[in-house]
C-alpha cells in the first residue's frame, strides 16, 4: 500500500474528494513528523510508538572491494508496534 491508496481510502470513508483527503493525509503526516522531531517520541495507544534512537559510529565495508569506511553516529526513527498491531 502506498500513500495514494491511503488517500483514496480516507476519501471513500469520509465521502470527500481525493484532493481533500490528500490534504488530510499530508497534514497528519506533517503533524507526526513535527511531534517526533520536537519530543523525540510519539505514542499512539493501541497502535504503537515512534521513537528517535541513536546509532553508534561503526565501520562499514564495501562488499565489492572489501574496503572499510567509517559510518558516523546518527539518529534514526524506530517504530514499536502496539498489542493490537502485533496480534494481526
N, C-alpha and C positions, 0 to 999 in steps of 0.2 A: 504494500500500500504506500502511496506517495501523497504529498500534500494536496494535490488536486482531488484525490479520492476523498480525503477528509473534508475538503471544502464542499464537494457535492453531497456528501452525507449530511453535513450541517444544513445545507440549503434545503435538502429534502425533508429533514426532521422539523425544521422551523418554518417551512413553506415560504422561503425567501429566495431572491435571485442569487446566482453564483457570485456575483460581484460583492454583494453584501456579506455573504458567507466568507468570502476571501478576506474581507476587512476584519471580520470577527476572528478568523483563524490567525491572521497576521498580528492582530492586537494581543491575542492570547500568548502567542509565541514570544513576542517582544516583551510582554509583562513577565513571563517566566525567565527570560534571559536577564532582564534588569534585576529581578529578585535574587537570582543566583549570584550575579556579579556584586550586588550590594551586601547581601547577608552570608554568602558562601554556602547556603543550604536552602532547599525548598522541599517541604514535606506536604504531600497531598494524601490525606487519610484514605486508606483502603486502596491506594494506587501505588505509591512508592515515594522514595526520597531521591532528589537530585542533590549532589554534594560535590564541592570542589575538593580534590585531593592533590597533594604534592607528590611528584615523582622525583626520585633522587637522580643525580647525574650517574651516567653509566657509559660503558664502552660498547659501541655497535660495530658490526662487521659487514662489509660489502661481500655478499656471497660469491660474486664473480671473481674478484681478485684477492679475497681474504684480508684486505686492508682494514685496519681498525680506525674508527673515528669516535671522538668523544661526543656524547649526547648530553647537552646541558640539562640542568633541572628545569622542570616546568610544572604548570598546574593543568589538571585535566578535570572534566566534569564526569562523574560516575553516577550511575542510576542503580538503586537497590529496590527491586520490586516489593510491593506490599503483599500481604497474605492472599488477598483476592486474586491478584495477578499471578502469583506462584501456583495457585491451585488450578489454573487453566491448563 
